[in-house]
Amino acid sequence: MKILVVTILIWGLGLLSTQKLVRNYSTDEQKKALTKKPEYYAMEWQDSIALYNKPTSFFIEVETMGNQNVDMLVTDLQRPVLYTADICTPVCADGECRLMYLTLYWNLLGSYVGYDKVEGQSLTKHDHVEFVDQDYEKLHQLLLDDNSILKRRKIDELVLKPKESELDGVDAIAGATIAEVKESVVDGALYSCFVAWNIAHGPIKEELQEYTADLYDNELKRYMLMSNERDYQMYALNSLSESEFMEYKDRIAQIFGESIPLVRTYIVQNLPKLFWQTEDLQIPFWESFAEVDINTRSLLLNHIHEAPVNVLVSLASNLELMTKNQLKLYLEAIEKSVLTNPDINAQLLRFAESGNHTYGYIVTEFLEDLE
């Protein structure tokens, strides 16, 4: 059985209780379905969906509390959707310990995506002050940050050290560190935030990734590729064969037009050569030229010599979007066709004579050299 161990560093006195909590699913529990979006959630949610707990071989061992089962949430057709765990963990500060209850959710790549509060169990801050709505939302945003300061610091590095008047500068340094922490954690709940973040972002991520990889099939590949989740898109794209690029060509072109620069870059750099050798296959990518980022435009223009004439004409109306080097690439590609294509020639003259474009002189010189 695979074990994920989360060692929680406790500040202050030891636990009031060493009782271990082990969650075992009864038959009735397994039949329960998650039918509404978790209260704090960062993924798309299908309103009509019902998700059922499917036990896995994983559990998180919370120090002094025992094993906390990690389940997969699946549809009624057994398609994996999420991972989840009901967490009960101690939080100790200033010599006082209390239990924190959360239901955590991870996506199929092991990334934290949300949590639910446990009925009847409020999260609390210093002096037993209960979280308000803004505190729960702030905790959610903190847990979504995979690169939080909590990733790089131990708990004792986040807490104001005792004042030592004989050591100049100690308080100033400690104070600055605390100010940095306060930007992201719930005020008065540093320990709860630290414990929750380290559970959500512990060894579990890599283990769940491996578990999903073992389940990965054509159905799951299609699900991820059709998803609007960027990490799912990248995961699926990275697994496509050349024939599958062809099979999903329309979806890939759609992702290219709508996604983030990282995904677009991957697509342009990994499209099979057949796409650049076939007019109908490459045109959908050129059609997104005006909407994509500068770097992606450069990657597209690396294939300008393979572009059909109608693409060259279309790009002529977007000269103002090009950088100096991009413009030079374009002009080099059209040098032989500009004199025979009145549409391209008209756009070049428009650009050069407008007086509104920084690089208009480049087009002017280009046209003069052709005379």
Legacy VTK file of the C-alpha trace (Angstrom):
# vtk DataFile Version 3.0
C-alpha trace
ASCII
DATASET POLYDATA
POINTS 371 float
0.000 0.000 0.000
1.323 3.445 -0.897
1.643 5.881 1.976
1.840 9.658 1.901
3.297 10.936 5.149
2.721 14.536 6.160
4.803 15.586 9.144
3.312 18.700 10.711
5.715 20.843 12.702
3.873 21.915 15.860
4.692 25.150 17.649
4.217 25.218 21.420
3.072 22.322 23.599
2.420 18.787 22.426
-0.954 17.463 21.401
-3.695 17.264 23.966
-4.609 13.873 22.544
-2.754 11.215 20.578
-5.899 9.467 19.415
-5.581 8.320 15.802
-8.287 8.988 13.275
-8.661 6.420 10.502
-11.504 6.879 8.061
-12.952 3.653 6.698
-15.657 3.725 4.058
-18.761 1.691 4.753
-20.976 0.537 1.926
-23.397 3.382 2.637
-20.620 5.956 2.615
-19.407 4.758 -0.752
-22.878 5.315 -2.196
-22.917 8.974 -1.154
-22.448 11.336 -4.044
-20.986 14.796 -4.386
-23.724 16.557 -6.340
-22.793 20.216 -5.955
-19.671 22.234 -6.501
-17.397 22.419 -3.460
-17.806 25.703 -1.623
-14.286 26.840 -2.507
-13.337 25.513 -5.917
-11.166 26.614 -8.845
-12.254 24.310 -11.686
-15.247 24.185 -13.978
-18.189 22.310 -12.530
-20.923 20.480 -14.417
-24.146 21.228 -12.537
-25.823 17.943 -13.379
-22.901 15.748 -12.379
-22.808 13.339 -9.434
-19.443 12.078 -8.206
-18.958 8.952 -6.143
-16.125 8.042 -3.791
-13.891 5.263 -5.032
-11.264 4.212 -2.480
-7.626 4.155 -3.551
-4.587 2.610 -1.943
-3.385 6.034 -0.803
-3.664 7.691 2.548
-2.095 10.688 4.210
-0.614 9.977 7.587
-0.989 13.071 9.723
1.429 12.950 12.622
-0.275 11.721 15.851
-3.655 11.461 14.085
-3.190 8.399 11.921
-4.233 7.657 8.375
-6.506 9.897 6.311
-7.802 8.071 3.227
-7.404 9.585 -0.239
-10.291 8.661 -2.542
-10.952 9.181 -6.207
-14.220 10.845 -7.194
-15.720 9.194 -10.275
-18.867 9.539 -12.378
-21.500 6.834 -12.515
-19.602 5.545 -15.568
-16.419 5.301 -13.457
-14.651 8.169 -15.234
-12.128 9.767 -12.855
-12.746 13.454 -12.081
-11.044 14.416 -8.814
-9.214 13.161 -5.759
-10.430 13.960 -2.261
-9.589 13.433 1.398
-11.357 14.259 4.636
-8.621 15.745 6.765
-8.519 16.043 10.524
-5.275 17.527 11.746
-4.037 19.209 14.914
-3.020 22.845 14.935
-1.010 23.981 17.926
0.080 27.509 18.837
0.892 29.351 22.041
0.659 26.145 24.034
-2.891 25.353 22.892
-3.943 22.672 20.427
-7.149 22.248 18.473
-8.315 20.114 15.576
-8.854 21.444 12.070
-11.313 19.682 9.751
-11.320 20.138 5.966
-12.361 18.149 2.919
-9.658 18.749 0.314
-9.870 18.247 -3.452
-7.098 17.694 -5.993
-7.401 17.472 -9.769
-6.253 14.431 -11.730
-2.705 15.833 -11.903
-2.469 16.148 -8.138
-2.897 19.923 -7.940
-5.031 21.409 -5.175
-8.300 22.778 -6.597
-10.599 23.352 -3.639
-12.007 22.482 -0.262
-15.237 22.152 1.660
-15.832 23.042 5.261
-16.929 20.136 7.447
-20.424 20.564 8.821
-20.367 21.712 12.438
-16.609 22.375 12.401
-15.563 26.014 11.951
-11.986 27.036 11.403
-10.713 29.374 14.089
-8.038 31.988 14.562
-6.210 33.230 17.610
-8.340 33.292 20.813
-10.938 30.977 19.219
-12.228 33.661 16.860
-14.050 31.880 14.035
-13.162 32.404 10.377
-15.433 34.763 8.449
-16.223 34.346 4.745
-13.249 36.466 3.678
-10.922 34.252 5.749
-12.143 31.060 4.079
-11.683 32.633 0.657
-8.192 33.843 1.576
-7.252 30.334 2.690
-8.485 29.004 -0.651
-6.370 31.510 -2.594
-3.349 30.601 -0.477
-3.813 26.891 -1.144
-4.068 27.577 -4.882
-0.578 29.130 -4.793
1.839 26.290 -5.459
4.745 28.696 -5.048
3.665 30.276 -1.761
6.267 31.539 0.696
5.152 28.610 2.871
6.941 26.361 0.379
10.281 27.904 1.226
10.038 28.579 4.959
9.717 26.558 8.134
7.097 27.591 10.654
9.646 29.038 13.074
10.922 31.288 10.290
7.474 32.811 9.937
6.977 33.723 13.578
8.292 36.776 15.411
11.225 35.714 17.541
11.512 36.760 21.202
12.911 40.239 21.548
16.584 40.326 22.378
17.579 43.906 23.009
21.228 43.077 22.906
21.022 41.902 19.283
20.578 44.875 17.001
18.484 44.269 13.936
16.869 40.979 15.033
13.412 42.484 15.482
13.600 44.403 12.229
14.443 41.269 10.262
11.753 39.180 11.976
9.174 41.911 11.495
9.915 42.132 7.792
9.422 38.403 7.405
6.069 38.514 9.193
4.904 41.382 6.998
5.689 39.258 3.940
3.657 36.361 5.339
0.668 38.544 6.178
0.164 39.286 2.515
-1.087 35.756 1.901
-2.157 34.033 5.135
-5.293 34.539 7.203
-4.602 37.052 9.945
-4.395 35.249 13.273
-4.336 31.793 11.651
-0.752 31.352 10.468
-0.474 27.855 11.925
-3.712 26.638 10.370
-2.644 28.044 6.995
0.808 26.486 7.270
-0.555 23.050 8.172
-3.262 23.074 5.473
-0.857 24.246 2.753
1.698 21.550 3.557
-0.944 18.832 3.418
-2.388 20.108 0.131
1.042 20.476 -1.470
2.912 17.612 0.109
4.144 14.361 -1.509
0.566 13.673 -2.539
0.867 15.630 -5.794
3.516 13.394 -7.354
1.839 10.225 -6.130
-1.544 11.177 -7.577
0.082 12.124 -10.885
1.575 8.645 -11.095
-1.764 7.075 -10.198
-3.507 8.994 -12.975
-0.758 8.041 -15.421
-1.521 4.381 -14.731
-5.208 5.012 -15.525
-4.540 7.175 -18.577
-6.289 5.884 -21.678
-7.848 7.288 -24.850
-11.043 8.244 -23.032
-9.180 10.192 -20.350
-6.945 11.750 -23.023
-9.990 13.026 -24.880
-11.543 14.311 -21.647
-8.432 16.328 -20.813
-8.021 17.658 -24.342
-11.643 18.826 -24.440
-11.333 20.430 -21.010
-10.753 24.156 -20.561
-8.225 23.445 -17.798
-4.823 24.515 -19.120
-2.819 21.879 -17.261
-5.110 19.160 -18.614
-4.693 20.499 -22.143
-0.901 20.435 -21.831
-0.936 16.932 -20.375
-3.090 15.642 -23.223
-1.181 17.493 -25.951
2.061 16.056 -24.646
0.725 12.537 -25.170
-0.616 12.942 -28.730
0.832 10.930 -31.565
1.112 12.431 -35.059
-2.060 10.672 -36.137
-3.882 12.010 -33.068
-2.831 15.565 -33.942
-4.737 14.952 -37.157
-7.693 13.384 -35.382
-8.034 16.336 -33.010
-6.928 19.067 -35.434
-10.047 21.206 -34.950
-9.821 21.088 -31.164
-6.095 21.855 -31.243
-6.721 24.907 -33.433
-9.437 26.027 -31.006
-7.125 25.632 -28.004
-4.445 27.570 -29.875
-6.796 30.514 -30.345
-8.074 30.561 -26.761
-5.326 29.288 -24.495
-2.330 30.793 -22.712
1.081 31.484 -24.326
2.666 28.378 -22.798
0.115 26.091 -24.453
0.273 27.965 -27.771
4.051 27.714 -27.815
3.872 23.969 -27.267
1.357 23.567 -30.094
3.348 25.548 -32.681
6.583 23.796 -31.779
5.040 20.333 -31.920
2.654 20.446 -34.861
3.614 17.684 -37.296
5.288 18.834 -40.530
2.177 17.802 -42.415
0.335 20.799 -40.942
2.805 23.250 -42.503
2.747 21.362 -45.782
-1.033 21.440 -46.077
-2.911 24.685 -46.651
-6.165 23.673 -44.971
-4.375 22.446 -41.850
-2.234 25.525 -41.193
-4.737 28.278 -41.988
-6.677 28.020 -38.661
-3.456 28.859 -36.800
-2.674 31.862 -38.996
-6.232 33.090 -38.444
-5.382 33.600 -34.767
-2.374 35.812 -35.555
-3.996 39.046 -34.359
-5.159 37.526 -31.050
-2.066 35.634 -29.912
0.906 36.974 -27.974
4.076 38.411 -29.510
6.183 35.296 -28.936
3.600 33.067 -30.589
3.510 35.395 -33.601
7.260 34.969 -33.939
6.887 31.195 -33.839
4.217 31.334 -36.514
6.332 33.600 -38.713
9.099 31.019 -38.608
6.801 29.112 -40.975
5.966 32.099 -43.190
7.752 30.607 -46.213
5.362 27.651 -46.061
2.260 29.833 -45.854
-0.159 30.024 -48.805
-0.749 33.319 -50.626
-4.082 34.014 -48.925
-2.272 33.941 -45.574
0.306 36.434 -46.856
-2.540 38.715 -47.921
-4.254 38.396 -44.557
-1.062 39.171 -42.647
-0.587 42.339 -44.707
-3.488 43.876 -42.796
-1.752 43.168 -39.470
1.610 44.808 -40.083
1.123 47.173 -37.142
1.074 44.170 -34.790
4.531 43.013 -35.838
7.807 43.773 -34.138
10.743 45.015 -36.214
12.174 41.512 -36.692
8.737 40.025 -37.421
8.120 42.668 -40.071
11.446 41.886 -41.720
10.573 38.173 -41.813
7.267 38.951 -43.448
8.772 41.284 -46.053
11.411 38.724 -46.933
8.696 36.136 -47.525
6.589 38.343 -49.807
9.431 39.838 -51.854
8.613 37.775 -54.942
4.842 38.132 -54.740
4.309 41.745 -53.756
4.513 43.170 -57.294
2.007 40.657 -58.627
-0.474 40.882 -55.779
-2.370 44.186 -55.649
-3.924 43.429 -52.238
-0.552 43.019 -50.547
0.860 46.042 -52.358
-2.071 48.215 -51.249
-1.607 47.235 -47.598
2.119 47.946 -47.725
1.486 51.424 -49.145
-1.161 52.088 -46.503
1.220 51.142 -43.732
4.209 53.059 -45.126
2.310 56.269 -45.900
0.189 56.510 -42.738
2.897 58.230 -40.703
1.565 56.507 -37.578
3.824 53.462 -37.437
7.294 53.311 -35.930
8.511 50.810 -38.494
6.848 52.408 -41.502
10.273 53.411 -42.820
11.205 49.719 -43.167
8.299 49.133 -45.534
9.093 52.349 -47.401
12.689 51.216 -47.961
11.451 47.779 -48.980
9.160 49.236 -51.635
11.878 51.582 -52.929
14.288 48.663 -53.350
11.724 46.862 -55.491
11.420 49.731 -57.960
LINES 1 372
371 0 1 2 3 4 5 6 7 8 9 10 11 12 13 14 15 16 17 18 19 20 21 22 23 24 25 26 27 28 29 30 31 32 33 34 35 36 37 38 39 40 41 42 43 44 45 46 47 48 49 50 51 52 53 54 55 56 57 58 59 60 61 62 63 64 65 66 67 68 69 70 71 72 73 74 75 76 77 78 79 80 81 82 83 84 85 86 87 88 89 90 91 92 93 94 95 96 97 98 99 100 101 102 103 104 105 106 107 108 109 110 111 112 113 114 115 116 117 118 119 120 121 122 123 124 125 126 127 128 129 130 131 132 133 134 135 136 137 138 139 140 141 142 143 144 145 146 147 148 149 150 151 152 153 154 155 156 157 158 159 160 161 162 163 164 165 166 167 168 169 170 171 172 173 174 175 176 177 178 179 180 181 182 183 184 185 186 187 188 189 190 191 192 193 194 195 196 197 198 199 200 201 202 203 204 205 206 207 208 209 210 211 212 213 214 215 216 217 218 219 220 221 222 223 224 225 226 227 228 229 230 231 232 233 234 235 236 237 238 239 240 241 242 243 244 245 246 247 248 249 250 251 252 253 254 255 256 257 258 259 260 261 262 263 264 265 266 267 268 269 270 271 272 273 274 275 276 277 278 279 280 281 282 283 284 285 286 287 288 289 290 291 292 293 294 295 296 297 298 299 300 301 302 303 304 305 306 307 308 309 310 311 312 313 314 315 316 317 318 319 320 321 322 323 324 325 326 327 328 329 330 331 332 333 334 335 336 337 338 339 340 341 342 343 344 345 346 347 348 349 350 351 352 353 354 355 356 357 358 359 360 361 362 363 364 365 366 367 368 369 370
